């Protein structure tokens, strides 16, 4: 299995089975990527919000590790989610292992959920976490660069994603 291969793949967060993660994989915590995973088009969907609420109520610890320093703090505070956001530099293992320590969990007790095969899946596989890929065609950096490039050719220099 390649290090870019996730353990599970879904279209959206609410398709993940909390029961399976908890009962069959011994998962005790979830770490989410932010852009394109938790947040799509500048907002967190109701189904994602409900999923996180349910995860927390079922006793899972929930955190965010993003490479973007401009994540929505207000929303994370409101949802009571801890985060590392200052240049996390995924796919390096360190920010993920630091967060695992902060959550008082072992890497293998954590499922990492992200939409980028390189920063999120490769990164969390290297850190020894259970990787879950959200395949929604919003692939962060590379997608943005690709889209941005083609827009710039048309004379448009900024996109919202
Ligand atoms: Mg992302």
Boltz pocket constraint, residues with backbone or C-beta under 6 A from the ligand:
constraints:
  - pocket:
      binder: B
      contacts: [[A, 33], [A, 34], [A, 35], [A, 36], [A, 37], [A, 114], [A, 115], [A, 116], [A, 138], [A, 139], [A, 140]]
      max_distance: 6.0
